[in-house]
Amino acid sequence: MKYLISAAVVLTLCACTTQPLHNDVLRAHAERNCRVEATVNHAYAIDSTGAGLKNVAYNRCMAAHGFVAAE
């Protein structure tokens, strides 16, 4: 009986973990994680003055996750 229950639990867990996430959910997770990373990682674009005011860490993080950051 223990083996039957454990097999049922394993099959249930396998069925739950193989479900693909919807693209909107993946983007929401990436946006949240990238906002946090951009807050912590201060990566600024260099402009003609030698310094930049635009943080590019968010855009780089979103690109690493396969998304284009919304401007």
PyMOL commands that set and color helices and strands:
alter all, ss='L'
color gray80, all
select helices_A, chain A and resi 2-17+23-40+57-64
alter helices_A, ss='H'
color red, helices_A
deselect
rebuild
show_as cartoon
